[in-house]
């Protein structure tokens, strides 16, 4: 079993088996490239005194299990507000498969009233339970959702439709030899919102694909576990939205949203 999700080879990020997704053995789970792009956004030039507060990931096409070239750009320099961009392209062909933009704000010290900071969080992960998706037995290879993360449900489960709350943490580093940053841990977890809160059954022929992910944070997590309190909102015109409140064990972190493309066989 690999001991990381990606391995760096010069300027390339090489995915391991732990990046694989559940629907196509040759494509990555969305959480893997989302976390890699988040890493690129915070490492882009000029970010030493800034904090990433918004990440938007566009998954342009299936991200293959193949070496990827990472490119970054400081699109809007500034002392207080910065816009950074990152992209992933297949090294062998140059085809762009995912991109992200990030909003970075100046980090500072601002005294606040004691009651101004949000508090409270779901039941802690120690009280949660594991839950395998109904389709889990169909996957006979190591994958991101089954081997790269731990998941503990404290409300709902994969076995029942509707809103759910689950704690998620990475079992292995995102990149070999590195400590995974808090922002990357959030990005890896946030892509699960539409999966844990499903309302349309795959067994009934439904598919709900998220071509994007946007994360807003008012702080970064300080521990390994990230909780998603998620709900999925489908519409008959073939689109939907998954919304998640994000927490760590110290309280709220922010929000994430995913647009959904709905289809039925």
Secondary structure, 3 states (H helix, E strand, C coil): CCCEEEEEECCEEEECHHHECCCCCCEECHHHHHHHHHHHHHHCCCCCCEEEEEEEEEECCCCECCCEEEEEEEEECCCCEEEEEEEEEECCCCCEEEEEEEEEEECCCCCCCCCCCCCCCCCCHHHCECCCCCCHHHCCCCCHHHHHEEEEEEEEECCEEEEEEEEEEECCEEECCCCCCHHHHHHHHHCCHHHHCCCCCHHHCEEEECCEEEEEECCCCCCCCEEEEEEEEECCCCEEEEEEEEEECCEEEEEEEEEEEEEEC
